[in-house]
């Protein structure tokens, strides 16, 4: 299975525009690239953008099988209308769910409230008890990263989640966004991959938040039985 993991689009929001970025053009560029790569599924990492972009955005996905995790810029009542139209599973007030194959348990978490609710945490605890390797798709990183955005805008209560995953007895792979940069880190049985934004990036090694509109990108994930590989695809905004 080949997955295009795309996150932090921020369509119609002001801050990409402030850095010379047309987020809609970036999205169209990514979709053109995805079409050339024989992708089986698109997984969206959250922060789609303003409500004004939702209909245009979700219509652009009509040709694809897709899943989505919600980020802190997403409003559950607005996004879920389009999720329901595409016959996706939903809970009453959060969008978290699982899918399974012979090798992996795929968990899709909702951090639109910048935290994991007690109900969702209890569900997660039950899900990871299954004796399969775990792939988590979530907007916010679970493992900390030595960068200013991590210090200012982390997922609240993430240490409790990290401890739960450390003690699950299985390999855990996390694909996430939120930090607008590429990063890979490992902690015991957990491996975390942060994917660059499809809008603007944050410069990693700075003591304050520095945004750059020069590049954007997404991630290709390839799963073959119980093996996973991934790579980041980067574009220059000037090539749009």
C-alpha positions as protocol buffer text, in pm:
chain_id: "A"
residue {
  index: 1
  type: UNK
  ca { x: 0 y: 0 z: 0 }
}
residue {
  index: 2
  type: UNK
  ca { x: 128 y: 343 z: -93 }
}
residue {
  index: 3
  type: UNK
  ca { x: -2 y: 636 z: 113 }
}
residue {
  index: 4
  type: UNK
  ca { x: 31 y: 1009 z: 57 }
}
residue {
  index: 5
  type: UNK
  ca { x: 40 y: 1171 z: 401 }
}
residue {
  index: 6
  type: UNK
  ca { x: -40 y: 1542 z: 369 }
}
residue {
  index: 7
  type: UNK
  ca { x: -78 y: 1785 z: 656 }
}
residue {
  index: 8
  type: UNK
  ca { x: -111 y: 2151 z: 758 }
}
residue {
  index: 9
  type: UNK
  ca { x: -267 y: 2291 z: 442 }
}
residue {
  index: 10
  type: UNK
  ca { x: -407 y: 2608 z: 607 }
}
residue {
  index: 11
  type: UNK
  ca { x: -622 y: 2686 z: 304 }
}
residue {
  index: 12
  type: UNK
  ca { x: -756 y: 3044 z: 285 }
}
residue {
  index: 13
  type: UNK
  ca { x: -584 y: 3137 z: 612 }
}
residue {
  index: 14
  type: UNK
  ca { x: -398 y: 3465 z: 634 }
}
residue {
  index: 15
  type: UNK
  ca { x: -57 y: 3359 z: 761 }
}
residue {
  index: 16
  type: UNK
  ca { x: 47 y: 3164 z: 447 }
}
residue {
  index: 17
  type: UNK
  ca { x: -52 y: 3470 z: 242 }
}
residue {
  index: 18
  type: UNK
  ca { x: 162 y: 3687 z: 470 }
}
residue {
  index: 19
  type: UNK
  ca { x: 462 y: 3478 z: 363 }
}
residue {
  index: 20
  type: UNK
  ca { x: 385 y: 3488 z: -8 }
}
residue {
  index: 21
  type: UNK
  ca { x: 224 y: 3143 z: -21 }
}
residue {
  index: 22
  type: UNK
  ca { x: -89 y: 3051 z: -215 }
}
residue {
  index: 23
  type: UNK
  ca { x: -197 y: 2744 z: -14 }
}
residue {
  index: 24
  type: UNK
  ca { x: -453 y: 2639 z: -274 }
}
residue {
  index: 25
  type: UNK
  ca { x: -185 y: 2633 z: -546 }
}
residue {
  index: 26
  type: UNK
  ca { x: 39 y: 2426 z: -318 }
}
residue {
  index: 27
  type: UNK
  ca { x: -242 y: 2175 z: -268 }
}
residue {
  index: 28
  type: UNK
  ca { x: -303 y: 2150 z: -642 }
}
residue {
  index: 29
  type: UNK
  ca { x: 68 y: 2095 z: -701 }
}
residue {
  index: 30
  type: UNK
  ca { x: 74 y: 1816 z: -444 }
}
residue {
  index: 31
  type: UNK
  ca { x: -233 y: 1648 z: -596 }
}
residue {
  index: 32
  type: UNK
  ca { x: -67 y: 1650 z: -939 }
}
residue {
  index: 33
  type: UNK
  ca { x: 238 y: 1481 z: -790 }
}
residue {
  index: 34
  type: UNK
  ca { x: 26 y: 1229 z: -601 }
}
residue {
  index: 35
  type: UNK
  ca { x: -146 y: 1134 z: -928 }
}
residue {
  index: 36
  type: UNK
  ca { x: 192 y: 1037 z: -1076 }
}
residue {
  index: 37
  type: UNK
  ca { x: 293 y: 809 z: -787 }
}
residue {
  index: 38
  type: UNK
  ca { x: 23 y: 537 z: -798 }
}
residue {
  index: 39
  type: UNK
  ca { x: -99 y: 627 z: -451 }
}
residue {
  index: 40
  type: UNK
  ca { x: -363 y: 397 z: -300 }
}
residue {
  index: 41
  type: UNK
  ca { x: -479 y: 631 z: -25 }
}
residue {
  index: 42
  type: UNK
  ca { x: -445 y: 988 z: 98 }
}
residue {
  index: 43
  type: UNK
  ca { x: -424 y: 1044 z: 473 }
}
residue {
  index: 44
  type: UNK
  ca { x: -475 y: 1403 z: 583 }
}
residue {
  index: 45
  type: UNK
  ca { x: -295 y: 1513 z: 897 }
}
residue {
  index: 46
  type: UNK
  ca { x: -519 y: 1805 z: 989 }
}
residue {
  index: 47
  type: UNK
  ca { x: -529 y: 2186 z: 982 }
}
residue {
  index: 48
  type: UNK
  ca { x: -717 y: 2201 z: 655 }
}
residue {
  index: 49
  type: UNK
  ca { x: -791 y: 2570 z: 678 }
}
residue {
  index: 50
  type: UNK
  ca { x: -1083 y: 2811 z: 680 }
}
residue {
  index: 51
  type: UNK
  ca { x: -1439 y: 2684 z: 639 }
}
residue {
  index: 52
  type: UNK
  ca { x: -1455 y: 2875 z: 309 }
}
residue {
  index: 53
  type: UNK
  ca { x: -1214 y: 2621 z: 157 }
}
residue {
  index: 54
  type: UNK
  ca { x: -1384 y: 2302 z: 276 }
}
residue {
  index: 55
  type: UNK
  ca { x: -1618 y: 2232 z: -14 }
}
residue {
  index: 56
  type: UNK
  ca { x: -1348 y: 2302 z: -275 }
}
residue {
  index: 57
  type: UNK
  ca { x: -1097 y: 2093 z: -81 }
}
residue {
  index: 58
  type: UNK
  ca { x: -1311 y: 1786 z: -22 }
}
residue {
  index: 59
  type: UNK
  ca { x: -1437 y: 1788 z: -381 }
}
residue {
  index: 60
  type: UNK
  ca { x: -1074 y: 1769 z: -492 }
}
residue {
  index: 61
  type: UNK
  ca { x: -1050 y: 1436 z: -306 }
}
residue {
  index: 62
  type: UNK
  ca { x: -1337 y: 1272 z: -494 }
}
residue {
  index: 63
  type: UNK
  ca { x: -1106 y: 1041 z: -690 }
}
residue {
  index: 64
  type: UNK
  ca { x: -926 y: 912 z: -381 }
}
residue {
  index: 65
  type: UNK
  ca { x: -975 y: 685 z: -87 }
}
residue {
  index: 66
  type: UNK
  ca { x: -891 y: 906 z: 211 }
}
residue {
  index: 67
  type: UNK
  ca { x: -877 y: 928 z: 588 }
}
residue {
  index: 68
  type: UNK
  ca { x: -833 y: 1230 z: 810 }
}
residue {
  index: 69
  type: UNK
  ca { x: -717 y: 1325 z: 1157 }
}
residue {
  index: 70
  type: UNK
  ca { x: -820 y: 1663 z: 1291 }
}
residue {
  index: 71
  type: UNK
  ca { x: -577 y: 1933 z: 1404 }
}
residue {
  index: 72
  type: UNK
  ca { x: -608 y: 2237 z: 1625 }
}
residue {
  index: 73
  type: UNK
  ca { x: -716 y: 2458 z: 1332 }
}
residue {
  index: 74
  type: UNK
  ca { x: -1004 y: 2221 z: 1248 }
}
residue {
  index: 75
  type: UNK
  ca { x: -1353 y: 2260 z: 1389 }
}
residue {
  index: 76
  type: UNK
  ca { x: -1517 y: 1922 z: 1442 }
}
residue {
  index: 77
  type: UNK
  ca { x: -1874 y: 2032 z: 1351 }
}
residue {
  index: 78
  type: UNK
  ca { x: -1758 y: 2183 z: 1021 }
}
residue {
  index: 79
  type: UNK
  ca { x: -1520 y: 1912 z: 901 }
}
residue {
  index: 80
  type: UNK
  ca { x: -1738 y: 1623 z: 1010 }
}
residue {
  index: 81
  type: UNK
  ca { x: -2011 y: 1721 z: 761 }
}
residue {
  index: 82
  type: UNK
  ca { x: -1779 y: 1621 z: 478 }
}
residue {
  index: 83
  type: UNK
  ca { x: -1654 y: 1314 z: 661 }
}
residue {
  index: 84
  type: UNK
  ca { x: -2014 y: 1191 z: 695 }
}
residue {
  index: 85
  type: UNK
  ca { x: -2078 y: 1249 z: 324 }
}
residue {
  index: 86
  type: UNK
  ca { x: -1794 y: 1010 z: 246 }
}
residue {
  index: 87
  type: UNK
  ca { x: -1929 y: 739 z: 479 }
}
residue {
  index: 88
  type: UNK
  ca { x: -1645 y: 768 z: 726 }
}
residue {
  index: 89
  type: UNK
  ca { x: -1678 y: 646 z: 1083 }
}
residue {
  index: 90
  type: UNK
  ca { x: -1745 y: 910 z: 1349 }
}
residue {
  index: 91
  type: UNK
  ca { x: -1795 y: 938 z: 1721 }
}
residue {
  index: 92
  type: UNK
  ca { x: -2031 y: 1186 z: 1885 }
}
residue {
  index: 93
  type: UNK
  ca { x: -1786 y: 1474 z: 1932 }
}
residue {
  index: 94
  type: UNK
  ca { x: -1441 y: 1348 z: 1825 }
}
residue {
  index: 95
  type: UNK
  ca { x: -1312 y: 1183 z: 1511 }
}
residue {
  index: 96
  type: UNK
  ca { x: -1099 y: 886 z: 1621 }
}
residue {
  index: 97
  type: UNK
  ca { x: -1112 y: 532 z: 1489 }
}
residue {
  index: 98
  type: UNK
  ca { x: -905 y: 228 z: 1393 }
}
residue {
  index: 99
  type: UNK
  ca { x: -848 y: 4 z: 1092 }
}
residue {
  index: 100
  type: UNK
  ca { x: -665 y: -329 z: 1088 }
}
residue {
  index: 101
  type: UNK
  ca { x: -490 y: -564 z: 850 }
}
residue {
  index: 102
  type: UNK
  ca { x: -292 y: -883 z: 904 }
}
residue {
  index: 103
  type: UNK
  ca { x: 12 y: -697 z: 1036 }
}
residue {
  index: 104
  type: UNK
  ca { x: -86 y: -355 z: 1175 }
}
residue {
  index: 105
  type: UNK
  ca { x: -344 y: -176 z: 1382 }
}
residue {
  index: 106
  type: UNK
  ca { x: -389 y: 169 z: 1228 }
}
residue {
  index: 107
  type: UNK
  ca { x: -509 y: 427 z: 1481 }
}
residue {
  index: 108
  type: UNK
  ca { x: -644 y: 769 z: 1380 }
}
residue {
  index: 109
  type: UNK
  ca { x: -653 y: 1017 z: 1668 }
}
residue {
  index: 110
  type: UNK
  ca { x: -832 y: 1350 z: 1712 }
}
residue {
  index: 111
  type: UNK
  ca { x: -630 y: 1631 z: 1873 }
}
residue {
  index: 112
  type: UNK
  ca { x: -842 y: 1922 z: 1749 }
}
residue {
  index: 113
  type: UNK
  ca { x: -883 y: 2032 z: 2112 }
}
residue {
  index: 114
  type: UNK
  ca { x: -502 y: 2015 z: 2158 }
}
residue {
  index: 115
  type: UNK
  ca { x: -542 y: 1721 z: 2394 }
}
residue {
  index: 116
  type: UNK
  ca { x: -666 y: 1363 z: 2408 }
}
residue {
  index: 117
  type: UNK
  ca { x: -994 y: 1337 z: 2598 }
}
residue {
  index: 118
  type: UNK
  ca { x: -1040 y: 1078 z: 2872 }
}
residue {
  index: 119
  type: UNK
  ca { x: -1281 y: 888 z: 2650 }
}
residue {
  index: 120
  type: UNK
  ca { x: -1034 y: 882 z: 2362 }
}
residue {
  index: 121
  type: UNK
  ca { x: -746 y: 784 z: 2591 }
}
residue {
  index: 122
  type: UNK
  ca { x: -945 y: 490 z: 2728 }
}
residue {
  index: 123
  type: UNK
  ca { x: -1027 y: 383 z: 2372 }
}
residue {
  index: 124
  type: UNK
  ca { x: -657 y: 408 z: 2279 }
}
residue {
  index: 125
  type: UNK
  ca { x: -559 y: 199 z: 2581 }
}
residue {
  index: 126
  type: UNK
  ca { x: -799 y: -72 z: 2471 }
}
residue {
  index: 127
  type: UNK
  ca { x: -686 y: -61 z: 2108 }
}
residue {
  index: 128
  type: UNK
  ca { x: -315 y: -101 z: 2178 }
}
residue {
  index: 129
  type: UNK
  ca { x: -383 y: -417 z: 2381 }
}
residue {
  index: 130
  type: UNK
  ca { x: -423 y: -601 z: 2051 }
}
residue {
  index: 131
  type: UNK
  ca { x: -108 y: -794 z: 1966 }
}
residue {
  index: 132
  type: UNK
  ca { x: -19 y: -615 z: 1645 }
}
residue {
  index: 133
  type: UNK
  ca { x: 231 y: -350 z: 1549 }
}
residue {
  index: 134
  type: UNK
  ca { x: 79 y: -5 z: 1579 }
}
residue {
  index: 135
  type: UNK
  ca { x: 72 y: 283 z: 1331 }
}
residue {
  index: 136
  type: UNK
  ca { x: -68 y: 607 z: 1471 }
}
residue {
  index: 137
  type: UNK
  ca { x: -179 y: 900 z: 1259 }
}
residue {
  index: 138
  type: UNK
  ca { x: -222 y: 1212 z: 1470 }
}
residue {
  index: 139
  type: UNK
  ca { x: -188 y: 1584 z: 1408 }
}
residue {
  index: 140
  type: UNK
  ca { x: 31 y: 1667 z: 1710 }
}
residue {
  index: 141
  type: UNK
  ca { x: 362 y: 1493 z: 1780 }
}
residue {
  index: 142
  type: UNK
  ca { x: 369 y: 1268 z: 2085 }
}
residue {
  index: 143
  type: UNK
  ca { x: 747 y: 1269 z: 2138 }
}
residue {
  index: 144
  type: UNK
  ca { x: 905 y: 1604 z: 2220 }
}
residue {
  index: 145
  type: UNK
  ca { x: 1130 y: 1782 z: 1970 }
}
residue {
  index: 146
  type: UNK
  ca { x: 1400 y: 2034 z: 2056 }
}
residue {
  index: 147
  type: UNK
  ca { x: 1243 y: 2327 z: 1877 }
}
residue {
  index: 148
  type: UNK
  ca { x: 1057 y: 2642 z: 1978 }
}
residue {
  index: 149
  type: UNK
  ca { x: 718 y: 2537 z: 1840 }
}
residue {
  index: 150
  type: UNK
  ca { x: 734 y: 2226 z: 2060 }
}
residue {
  index: 151
  type: UNK
  ca { x: 794 y: 2441 z: 2366 }
}
residue {
  index: 152
  type: UNK
  ca { x: 507 y: 2677 z: 2285 }
}
residue {
  index: 153
  type: UNK
  ca { x: 239 y: 2458 z: 2125 }
}
residue {
  index: 154
  type: UNK
  ca { x: 273 y: 2092 z: 2234 }
}
residue {
  index: 155
  type: UNK
  ca { x: -9 y: 1844 z: 2277 }
}
residue {
  index: 156
  type: UNK
  ca { x: -136 y: 1882 z: 2633 }
}
residue {
  index: 157
  type: UNK
  ca { x: -93 y: 1569 z: 2844 }
}
residue {
  index: 158
  type: UNK
  ca { x: 126 y: 1399 z: 2585 }
}
residue {
  index: 159
  type: UNK
  ca { x: 357 y: 1242 z: 2846 }
}
residue {
  index: 160
  type: UNK
  ca { x: 71 y: 1021 z: 2964 }
}
residue {
  index: 161
  type: UNK
  ca { x: 18 y: 903 z: 2607 }
}
residue {
  index: 162
  type: UNK
  ca { x: 390 y: 847 z: 2555 }
}
residue {
  index: 163
  type: UNK
  ca { x: 408 y: 636 z: 2872 }
}
residue {
  index: 164
  type: UNK
  ca { x: 109 y: 431 z: 2758 }
}
residue {
  index: 165
  type: UNK
  ca { x: 275 y: 361 z: 2424 }
}
residue {
  index: 166
  type: UNK
  ca { x: 611 y: 282 z: 2584 }
}
residue {
  index: 167
  type: UNK
  ca { x: 446 y: 12 z: 2793 }
}
residue {
  index: 168
  type: UNK
  ca { x: 230 y: -149 z: 2525 }
}
residue {
  index: 169
  type: UNK
  ca { x: 483 y: -417 z: 2430 }
}
residue {
  index: 170
  type: UNK
  ca { x: 457 y: -343 z: 2058 }
}
residue {
  index: 171
  type: UNK
  ca { x: 645 y: -142 z: 1798 }
}
residue {
  index: 172
  type: UNK
  ca { x: 472 y: 196 z: 1756 }
}
residue {
  index: 173
  type: UNK
  ca { x: 517 y: 420 z: 1452 }
}
residue {
  index: 174
  type: UNK
  ca { x: 372 y: 772 z: 1461 }
}
residue {
  index: 175
  type: UNK
  ca { x: 306 y: 993 z: 1159 }
}
residue {
  index: 176
  type: UNK
  ca { x: 219 y: 1351 z: 1249 }
}
residue {
  index: 177
  type: UNK
  ca { x: 249 y: 1716 z: 1150 }
}
residue {
  index: 178
  type: UNK
  ca { x: 167 y: 2038 z: 1339 }
}
residue {
  index: 179
  type: UNK
  ca { x: 530 y: 2158 z: 1363 }
}
residue {
  index: 180
  type: UNK
  ca { x: 563 y: 2254 z: 995 }
}
residue {
  index: 181
  type: UNK
  ca { x: 900 y: 2081 z: 954 }
}
residue {
  index: 182
  type: UNK
  ca { x: 1054 y: 1741 z: 888 }
}
residue {
  index: 183
  type: UNK
  ca { x: 1180 y: 1544 z: 1185 }
}
residue {
  index: 184
  type: UNK
  ca { x: 1242 y: 1184 z: 1283 }
}
residue {
  index: 185
  type: UNK
  ca { x: 1297 y: 1064 z: 1640 }
}
residue {
  index: 186
  type: UNK
  ca { x: 1297 y: 740 z: 1837 }
}
residue {
  index: 187
  type: UNK
  ca { x: 1225 y: 663 z: 2201 }
}
residue {
  index: 188
  type: UNK
  ca { x: 1243 y: 296 z: 2301 }
}
residue {
  index: 189
  type: UNK
  ca { x: 969 y: 120 z: 2099 }
}
residue {
  index: 190
  type: UNK
  ca { x: 831 y: 444 z: 1949 }
}
residue {
  index: 191
  type: UNK
  ca { x: 944 y: 593 z: 1618 }
}
residue {
  index: 192
  type: UNK
  ca { x: 798 y: 929 z: 1519 }
}
residue {
  index: 193
  type: UNK
  ca { x: 797 y: 1096 z: 1177 }
}
residue {
  index: 194
  type: UNK
  ca { x: 694 y: 1461 z: 1149 }
}
residue {
  index: 195
  type: UNK
  ca { x: 595 y: 1570 z: 800 }
}
residue {
  index: 196
  type: UNK
  ca { x: 652 y: 1919 z: 654 }
}
residue {
  index: 197
  type: UNK
  ca { x: 348 y: 2138 z: 597 }
}
residue {
  index: 198
  type: UNK
  ca { x: 195 y: 2175 z: 255 }
}
residue {
  index: 199
  type: UNK
  ca { x: 174 y: 2549 z: 327 }
}
residue {
  index: 200
  type: UNK
  ca { x: 462 y: 2724 z: 510 }
}
residue {
  index: 201
  type: UNK
  ca { x: 748 y: 2583 z: 717 }
}
residue {
  index: 202
  type: UNK
  ca { x: 891 y: 2667 z: 1057 }
}
residue {
  index: 203
  type: UNK
  ca { x: 1268 y: 2695 z: 1079 }
}
residue {
  index: 204
  type: UNK
  ca { x: 1376 y: 2422 z: 1318 }
}
residue {
  index: 205
  type: UNK
  ca { x: 1681 y: 2542 z: 1511 }
}
residue {
  index: 206
  type: UNK
  ca { x: 1578 y: 2889 z: 1624 }
}
residue {
  index: 207
  type: UNK
  ca { x: 1496 y: 3043 z: 1962 }
}
residue {
  index: 208
  type: UNK
  ca { x: 1178 y: 3202 z: 1829 }
}
residue {
  index: 209
  type: UNK
  ca { x: 915 y: 3106 z: 1571 }
}
residue {
  index: 210
  type: UNK
  ca { x: 1048 y: 3181 z: 1222 }
}
residue {
  index: 211
  type: UNK
  ca { x: 826 y: 3101 z: 923 }
}
residue {
  index: 212
  type: UNK
  ca { x: 942 y: 3041 z: 567 }
}
residue {
  index: 213
  type: UNK
  ca { x: 734 y: 3017 z: 251 }
}
residue {
  index: 214
  type: UNK
  ca { x: 1015 y: 2897 z: 28 }
}
residue {
  index: 215
  type: UNK
  ca { x: 929 y: 2526 z: 28 }
}
residue {
  index: 216
  type: UNK
  ca { x: 640 y: 2293 z: 102 }
}
residue {
  index: 217
  type: UNK
  ca { x: 586 y: 1919 z: 92 }
}
residue {
  index: 218
  type: UNK
  ca { x: 429 y: 1594 z: 200 }
}
residue {
  index: 219
  type: UNK
  ca { x: 527 y: 1234 z: 278 }
}
residue {
  index: 220
  type: UNK
  ca { x: 498 y: 908 z: 85 }
}
residue {
  index: 221
  type: UNK
  ca { x: 455 y: 600 z: 307 }
}
residue {
  index: 222
  type: UNK
  ca { x: 497 y: 252 z: 161 }
}
residue {
  index: 223
  type: UNK
  ca { x: 374 y: -52 z: 352 }
}
residue {
  index: 224
  type: UNK
  ca { x: 465 y: -402 z: 231 }
}
residue {
  index: 225
  type: UNK
  ca { x: 336 y: -670 z: 466 }
}
residue {
  index: 226
  type: UNK
  ca { x: 496 y: -576 z: 801 }
}
residue {
  index: 227
  type: UNK
  ca { x: 760 y: -342 z: 654 }
}
residue {
  index: 228
  type: UNK
  ca { x: 729 y: 38 z: 638 }
}
residue {
  index: 229
  type: UNK
  ca { x: 933 y: 292 z: 447 }
}
residue {
  index: 230
  type: UNK
  ca { x: 869 y: 662 z: 401 }
}
residue {
  index: 231
  type: UNK
  ca { x: 1022 y: 963 z: 233 }
}
residue {
  index: 232
  type: UNK
  ca { x: 950 y: 1335 z: 225 }
}
residue {
  index: 233
  type: UNK
  ca { x: 868 y: 1505 z: -106 }
}
residue {
  index: 234
  type: UNK
  ca { x: 970 y: 1872 z: -115 }
}
residue {
  index: 235
  type: UNK
  ca { x: 874 y: 2143 z: -366 }
}
residue {
  index: 236
  type: UNK
  ca { x: 996 y: 2497 z: -410 }
}
residue {
  index: 237
  type: UNK
  ca { x: 722 y: 2759 z: -399 }
}
residue {
  index: 238
  type: UNK
  ca { x: 887 y: 2944 z: -686 }
}
residue {
  index: 239
  type: UNK
  ca { x: 818 y: 2646 z: -911 }
}
residue {
  index: 240
  type: UNK
  ca { x: 439 y: 2678 z: -869 }
}
